[in-house]
């Protein structure tokens, strides 16, 4: 990512400044909670993909800075809400906002960030951008609800899970890359490939989160190993394992997941089975395939520093360890 960060250094600095401007409020708690989450070590993948897409589409103005701030605001709002839904106490290695200020403040500040995002978009007056991001936020809400419905659902298959991931995570990266193309006045023949690139990278990003959840050190990843299973989330490593394990092992996993409490010893059993059937390796493999496909979608663009930056971002998605 070093080349990407070097290429976008000034733009990213301007985006960080824009965060502070957009957090202005007469209510001090809003700024305090917002700055706490925004400063907690996020990777800024969504702003970066928007900034690079705008450059690839030939955009020369300044609207991409505010729009990059908007997509990170939307993402941050979902994090605040997610942590309340999941009763999370850690986010990116530090106390989650709801653990510090309570669920009520987290939900309400998340609402503020959503509302502020749309206020900024309406003010800027680009209806295509507004349509792309409003559609994305609607799909994200649908994905969150579907994930809730799927809690502890061991019959979930890979295709159904990808649909959840597409809606919950990938559509915002897709919208970010599409908005960059819109700003640059790209033709449909360029806008659609950039949209597809963001979608595929977004699915790969979530797949890597799924894999890291079972292998990453808490200090590096910011949450306990196996945290998804503790929350009843059936993700790709477990889906792959359930499709390949023996009937007895399948029943064993069912009995463990159905418990109201999940002791560490039972969690270790499931993790051992996931390792035995290479659920983590399979998840990484699928993420790599998606990234390869994403790069192919940009083949119509000339080889240049910016296109390489998008490729570097895609490679970072599958190489990261947190």
VENKAZI-V167608 format. One record per helix or strand of 2 or more residues. SS is the DSSP state (alpha for helix, beta for strand). FROM is the first residue (numbers start at 1). LEN is the number of residues. If there is no record, write none. Layout:
# VENKAZI-V167608
SS_FROM_LEN, SS_FROM_LEN
This chain:
# VENKAZI-V167608
alpha_2_6, alpha_9_14, alpha_28_11, alpha_45_12, alpha_63_23, beta_90_2, beta_94_2, alpha_97_5, alpha_103_22, alpha_127_23, alpha_158_26, alpha_188_28, alpha_218_4, alpha_227_4, alpha_236_9, alpha_247_11, alpha_264_13, alpha_279_19, alpha_305_15
